[in-house]
Amino acid sequence: MSEDTPINENSDSAMNLASGIAAFESRNFSQAMRLLGPLAESDVAEAQYRLAIMHQRGLGVVRNELMAYRWMTAAAEQGMSWAEHGLGCMYLDGDCVKQNIKTAKTWLVKAADQGLEGSRGLLDMIADDKT
């Protein structure tokens, strides 16, 4: 479980999150969707982030840009650093959303401020491009 995402102390929810992440990491995406879907609907950022990745990349589901953007935004708005980075990348690349460098920078700064070096590197590259 990520320290970015507090989850209530309900042991079933914590177990489902841990099991859902394990299923995701072992590429059992149907199981991941079954376990993480209800948690994402209950505003668990870690679950929302994983569903965003699944929809963005078409992992176990048909690629769905709208759902990818929805879940990534939901997790990022809760302050999850990886989701902030992911949303910044979406805006930077124009993937799942219309490209917007200014908005990309906003989200990448948030992630970099939480210590994500990859976000800092992207910000440096954007600055070098004078974008």
N, C-alpha and C positions, 0 to 999 in steps of 0.2 A: 504494500500500500504506500502511496506517495505521501510525503509530509505536506505537499501542496494542498491536499484535499482532506480536510477533516471529515470523518463519517461518524454518524451517531454511534453510540456504543451498542446498538442492536447487533448481537453476535451473528444473526442470520445475514444481515446486510454486510457486515464485515467479511463473513465467510464467502458470500456470493461475490463480493468485489475481488477478494483474493483468488477465488476460483475462476472468475471471469477473466482476470488478468492472466492467470496461468493458461487458460484456454486460448486467449489471444496470442500469447507468446509461443504457444505450441502449435499455432496456426489452425486450431480447431474453432473456426470462426462462427459456425452455427451455434456451438455451445457458448462461445463468448457473447454472441448477440442475445441468446436466451437469458444469460445471467446478468449482463451489463445493461440491457435495454431498460428494465424496470428501475435500475439504479440511476441511469441517466435521466429518466423521466422524473426522478425524485431529487434532481439537482446535485448529483454526486459528480463533481468535475472530472475525476479520474475516469469514470465510466463514460462520460460525455466525450472526453478526449479520444478514448479508444474507439468509440462508435464513429467519431469524425474521421479517424484514419481509415476505418473499414469502408466507409462510404466514399471517401476521397479516392481510395486506391482500388475500389471494387473487390475487397477481400471478403469473400463469403456472401456478398450481396452485389447487386448490380450497382455500378458506380452511380452515385447520386450527388451531384454538386450542391444542390440545395440543402440536403440533409447534412452533408459534410460541413458546409458553412454554418448551418444552424448549431450543430453540436460543438464545433470548434469555438464559435463565438460564445456559446453558453459557458464553456469551461474557462475560456480566457477572461470573460467578465467576472468570474469568481476569483481571478488572480492566479490561476494555475500557470506556472512559468512555461511549461512545454506547449500548452495551448496558446499562450500569448505569442510564442515563437512561431507556432504553426500558422496562426492567423496572420501574423506579419508576413510569413512566406507566401501565404495565399494571395495577399494583396500585392506583394512584390512581384510575383510571377503571373498574376492574373488567373490563378487557378481557383475555380469554384466561385469567383467573384471578379468584378471588373478591376483591372489593375489600378492601383492608387498608391504611388510611392510615399506620399505624405502619411497616409494611414498605415502603410507598412512600417514606416519609421516609428510611428507612435507605439505600435504593438511590439516591435523589436526592442525599443528602448525599455519598455516595461519588463520584458524577459531578460534583457541584459542587466537591468538593475537588480534582478534576482540572482544574478551570477551565471547566466547561460552564456558561455564564451562564444558559442556559435552565433548567437544573436549579435554580440559585440562585433564579431568578424564580418557579418553581413552589413552592419551599420558602417563599418570602416570601408567596405567595398562600395557601398552606395555613395559615401562621401567622396571616395576617390573618383567615382564616375561623374561627380558634380551634378547628381540628379536631384 
